[in-house]
Amino acid sequence: MGKKYNVFGIGNALVDIVTEVDDQFLTDHNIEKGLMTLVDEESQSRISKAIKMSSSNKQCGGSAANSIIAVAQFGGSSYYSCKVANDELGDFYRKDLKANGVDSNLEGKDLEKGITGKCLVMTTDDASRTMNTFLGITSDYSRAEITEHALKDSEYLYIEGYLVTSENGQDSMRYAKKLAEENGVKTALTFSDPSMVKYFKEAMESVVGLGVDLLFCNEEEAMLYTGKDNLQEAREALKKNAKRFVITQGSNGAMIYDGDTFIDIEPYKVDAIDTNGAGDLFAGAFLAGITNGRSYADAGKLASLASSQVVTQFGPRLDLLQAKEMLQKL
């Protein structure tokens, strides 16, 4: 009997509210352009009110959520364990996961009082994105959110690196990994962002422990984590931490270590207008590929095609039709 889910993910649940602003707006409101800034609800709410939000759109987001939705879009089966509140956005998040074919711990249960995390994504004419994130209830994410029976019935556990910023987040990462290892479930981890490796290195090392089955990172994260100053040395050092790994290289494609050899994945040449979510999509498409009979090289090709497509449009996700077309192309 096969497992029910290809991938079980844990991470922060954030509703992305994508809207357009001009540079003057950012200056007027003292917002640092091009960066992700954690803010309190009051200031996020003040900025939201100042933007006439008619041109905005919403979707359920967060790094691991984007990957888990991609797994479902590319023909896999997935489950997401997350935390949202009993409010309008929490209800929206639950429905959006379901609409994208993802099972979750939010189904059929009463949600806690509080405020669902949200990320205000402000896009300017030059395709730069500025994010103001209010974590809300997801800052309390803990092992209580992890659905044990679904995790045990999965081929892979996928852990989002952003959870490392809180004690309870770190605990839930270690707990999920231990549960996976005890039940023959492979472990995959994404570092999520260079700042997670830079500022929370010891905590990240405690999560990685004796190693993971599959690691996703970019060049900068690989060098920061291993303490090496070039990619050749970093990739050799990573073999101690992960049985297999993927190092994404932006417009230069990606490098995959399949446990035996290094595979170079060619990039697809495109005009990028928004790189937000490219790494999340790469991971999701890659996981869908390897859990559904594709070789590492083939899964890498699919992931490269998917992430090259997502950077030519706004938002961190593709739609189902785009994913189906790519599967047919390959």
C-alpha positions in Angstrom: 0.0 0.0 0.0 1.3 3.4 -1.0 1.1 6.4 1.3 -1.9 8.7 1.1 0.2 11.9 0.7 3.3 12.6 -1.3 4.2 15.5 0.9 3.1 16.8 4.4 4.2 20.4 5.0 4.5 22.6 8.1 5.0 26.4 8.0 3.5 29.8 8.6 0.1 30.5 7.2 -0.1 34.0 5.8 -2.8 35.6 3.6 -0.9 37.5 0.8 -2.6 40.7 -0.1 -1.0 41.9 -3.3 -1.4 45.5 -4.3 0.3 48.1 -6.5 1.8 51.4 -5.1 4.2 54.0 -6.4 7.6 54.9 -4.9 6.2 58.1 -3.4 3.8 56.0 -1.4 6.7 54.0 0.1 8.6 57.2 0.9 5.6 58.9 2.4 4.9 56.0 4.7 8.6 55.4 5.6 8.6 51.9 4.2 11.9 50.4 3.2 11.7 49.4 -0.4 12.4 45.8 -1.6 12.6 44.2 1.8 10.4 42.0 4.0 9.7 43.8 7.3 7.9 42.3 10.2 5.3 44.8 11.5 2.6 45.0 14.1 -1.0 44.9 13.1 -1.7 48.5 13.8 0.9 49.8 11.3 0.0 47.2 8.7 -3.7 48.2 9.1 -2.8 51.9 8.8 -0.9 51.3 5.5 -3.7 49.1 4.1 -6.2 51.9 4.7 -3.9 54.4 3.0 -3.8 52.2 -0.1 -7.1 52.3 -1.9 -7.2 48.5 -2.0 -9.4 48.1 -5.1 -6.5 46.7 -7.2 -5.5 44.2 -4.6 -6.0 40.4 -4.7 -5.7 37.8 -2.0 -4.4 34.3 -1.8 -3.2 31.9 0.9 0.5 32.1 1.2 3.5 31.5 3.3 6.6 29.8 1.9 5.7 26.2 2.6 2.1 26.7 1.6 3.2 27.9 -1.8 5.3 24.7 -2.2 2.5 22.4 -0.9 0.0 23.9 -3.4 2.6 23.4 -6.2 2.8 19.7 -5.2 -0.9 19.4 -5.8 -0.9 21.4 -9.0 1.8 19.2 -10.5 -0.1 16.0 -9.9 0.9 15.1 -6.3 -1.1 14.7 -3.2 -0.4 17.0 -0.2 -1.3 18.0 3.3 -0.6 21.3 5.1 -0.5 21.7 8.9 -0.8 25.4 9.8 -2.5 27.9 12.1 -5.1 30.5 11.3 -7.6 32.4 13.4 -11.4 32.4 13.6 -11.7 35.5 11.4 -12.6 36.3 7.8 -9.0 35.7 6.5 -8.8 32.4 8.4 -11.9 31.3 6.7 -10.6 32.5 3.3 -7.3 30.6 3.9 -9.1 27.3 4.7 -11.3 27.5 1.6 -8.3 28.5 -0.6 -6.3 25.5 0.5 -9.2 23.2 -0.2 -9.9 24.8 -3.6 -6.3 24.1 -4.5 -6.7 20.4 -3.7 -4.7 20.5 -0.4 -5.9 18.7 2.7 -5.2 20.4 6.0 -5.6 20.4 9.8 -8.1 23.3 9.4 -10.9 21.2 8.0 -13.9 20.6 10.2 -12.5 22.2 13.3 -13.3 25.3 15.3 -10.5 27.9 14.9 -9.1 29.8 17.8 -9.9 33.5 18.4 -7.2 35.8 17.2 -5.9 37.4 14.0 -4.8 35.4 10.9 -1.3 36.3 9.7 -1.1 38.5 6.7 1.5 39.8 4.3 0.9 43.1 2.5 2.8 42.8 -0.7 3.4 46.2 -2.4 4.5 46.1 -6.0 6.0 49.1 -7.8 6.4 49.9 -11.5 10.0 48.5 -11.6 8.7 45.0 -10.5 10.2 45.5 -7.1 8.2 44.0 -4.2 8.1 45.3 -0.7 6.5 43.2 2.0 5.1 44.1 5.4 4.3 41.0 7.4 2.2 40.7 10.5 2.5 37.0 11.7 -0.6 37.1 13.9 -1.7 33.8 15.3 0.9 31.8 13.3 3.6 33.2 15.7 2.1 30.7 18.1 2.6 27.7 15.8 3.4 24.7 17.8 3.5 20.9 17.7 -0.3 20.9 18.6 -0.9 21.9 14.9 0.8 18.8 13.6 -1.6 16.1 12.5 0.2 12.9 13.4 -1.8 10.4 11.4 -1.5 12.5 8.2 2.3 12.9 8.7 2.8 9.2 9.2 0.8 8.5 6.0 3.1 10.7 3.9 6.2 10.0 1.8 7.9 13.3 2.7 7.8 15.8 5.5 8.6 19.3 4.2 9.7 21.8 6.8 9.7 25.6 6.3 12.9 27.3 7.6 10.9 30.5 8.7 9.5 28.5 11.7 13.0 28.7 13.3 12.4 32.3 14.5 10.5 31.2 17.6 11.1 28.6 20.4 7.7 26.9 19.8 8.5 26.9 16.0 11.8 25.3 16.6 10.2 22.7 18.9 7.6 21.9 16.2 10.3 21.5 13.5 12.3 19.0 15.7 9.1 17.2 16.8 7.8 16.7 13.3 11.3 15.5 12.1 11.5 13.0 14.9 8.0 11.7 14.2 8.8 11.4 10.5 12.1 9.5 11.1 10.4 7.1 13.6 7.7 6.3 11.0 9.8 5.8 7.8 8.9 9.2 6.4 11.6 11.0 4.5 12.5 14.5 5.7 12.9 17.6 3.5 13.8 21.1 4.7 14.1 24.5 3.1 16.2 27.2 4.6 13.7 29.7 3.3 15.8 32.8 3.5 19.5 33.7 4.0 18.6 35.6 7.2 17.2 32.4 8.8 20.7 30.8 8.4 22.6 33.9 9.3 20.7 34.9 12.5 19.4 31.5 13.7 22.2 29.2 12.7 22.5 27.3 15.9 18.7 26.7 16.1 18.8 25.6 12.4 21.7 23.2 13.1 19.7 21.7 16.0 16.8 21.1 13.6 19.0 19.5 10.9 20.5 17.4 13.6 22.3 14.3 12.1 20.9 15.3 8.7 17.9 15.4 6.4 17.0 13.3 3.4 16.6 16.4 1.1 17.6 20.0 1.5 16.6 23.0 -0.5 18.7 26.2 -0.4 20.1 28.9 -2.6 23.8 29.6 -3.1 24.0 32.3 -0.4 22.3 30.0 2.1 24.6 27.1 1.2 27.7 29.2 1.9 26.3 30.7 5.1 25.3 27.4 6.5 28.6 25.6 5.7 30.8 28.6 6.4 32.5 28.2 3.0 33.2 31.1 0.7 32.7 29.3 -2.6 30.1 27.0 -4.0 32.5 24.1 -4.7 33.5 23.8 -1.1 30.0 24.5 0.2 28.4 21.7 -1.9 31.0 19.2 -0.6 30.3 20.3 3.0 26.6 20.0 2.5 26.9 16.2 2.0 27.4 15.9 5.7 24.0 17.5 6.4 21.8 16.1 3.7 21.7 12.8 1.8 20.5 14.8 -1.2 20.1 18.5 -1.9 19.1 21.1 -4.4 21.0 24.5 -4.6 19.0 27.0 -6.7 21.1 29.5 -8.6 18.6 32.1 -9.8 19.0 32.9 -13.5 21.8 30.2 -13.7 19.4 27.4 -13.0 20.1 24.9 -10.2 22.5 22.2 -9.0 21.1 18.9 -7.7 23.0 16.3 -5.7 21.2 13.0 -6.0 23.2 11.1 -3.4 25.7 10.0 -6.0 26.4 12.7 -8.6 25.9 16.4 -9.2 23.3 17.3 -11.9 23.3 20.7 -13.5 19.8 22.0 -14.3 19.7 24.5 -17.1 17.8 27.7 -16.7 15.0 28.8 -19.0 15.7 32.3 -20.3 12.8 34.6 -19.4 12.2 38.3 -18.6 11.6 38.3 -14.9 9.2 40.9 -13.4 8.8 39.4 -10.0 11.0 36.8 -8.3 8.8 36.3 -5.2 8.0 32.6 -4.7 10.4 31.2 -7.3 12.2 29.0 -4.8 9.0 27.8 -3.2 7.6 26.8 -6.6 10.9 25.0 -7.5 10.7 22.9 -4.3 7.0 22.1 -4.8 7.4 21.0 -8.4 10.5 19.1 -7.7 8.9 17.2 -4.8 5.8 16.4 -7.0 8.2 15.1 -9.7 10.3 12.7 -7.5 7.3 11.3 -5.6 5.5 10.6 -8.9 8.1 8.6 -10.8 10.4 11.2 -12.3 14.2 11.1 -12.0 16.0 13.8 -10.2 17.1 15.3 -13.5 13.6 15.3 -14.9 12.1 16.7 -11.7 14.8 19.4 -11.8 13.8 20.3 -15.4 10.1 20.5 -14.4 11.0 22.7 -11.4 13.2 24.9 -13.4 10.5 25.4 -16.0 7.9 26.1 -13.3 10.0 28.7 -11.5 11.0 30.4 -14.7 7.3 30.8 -15.5 6.3 32.2 -12.1 8.9 35.1 -12.3 7.3 36.4 -15.5 4.1 37.3 -13.6 3.0 38.8 -10.3 2.5 36.6 -7.3 4.2 33.5 -6.0 1.9 30.9 -7.6 0.9 29.5 -11.0 -2.6 28.5 -11.8 -3.7 24.9 -12.4 -3.9 25.3 -16.2 -0.3 26.6 -16.4 0.9 23.6 -14.4 -1.0 21.1 -16.6 0.5 22.7 -19.7 4.0 22.3 -18.3 3.4 18.6 -17.4 2.3 18.0 -21.0 5.3 19.9 -22.4 7.7 17.6 -20.5 
